[in-house]
Amino acid sequence: MLDFTLLALFIPTFLVVSATPGMCMTLALTLGMSIGLRRTFWMMWGELIGVAIVSVLAVIGVAKIMLEYPNLFLVLKYFGGAYLIYIGMQMWRSKGRMAIQTDSDAYASISAKELITQGFIAAIANPKGWAFTISLLPPFINPEYPMVPQLSVLIAIILMSELMFMTLYASGGRTLRQLLSNTANVKTMNRVSGTLMIGVGLWLALG
């Protein structure tokens, strides 16, 4: 059983939240620029798994406990940030498997597992994401109704909204890549993508 009044309020609220540029959206844009939309979907699946886990834990209260002990986040937070910064530096130098190459076959070397892990880390190791989810989700849960159906519907809405806007952001990156993908501008594209990736890494590590 669902509280459709709360549900009607939640949908536009979270659509606005998802549309707002954030770490995961910036990551989708960056990867869309460097490896294209199709490959970026692997990162999106990892991010969606992470978001689903964070959402469930936020509602049942585990996330609140973890936020009271922020050291639990430090390892993932700093490791994830350092990893993204390293990738960004490689891209800026037009090196590494994420960098745009003039040879289109180079994209095949990027592991789907790496992309999934990258998206998962971005979702799980972001304390701001945990804090925001804790503050957003509980008010839309009606304690008089069963928890599981409500949580299932809310998480489904969250995941669909996240996927939709990440796809839009990544598509924008793909379009920008097409505009600048001639040989003369490959270095510029790599530097733009690398700078964005480094920014996401700093955001994760220092945010």
Disulfide bonds with the S-S distance in Angstrom:
none
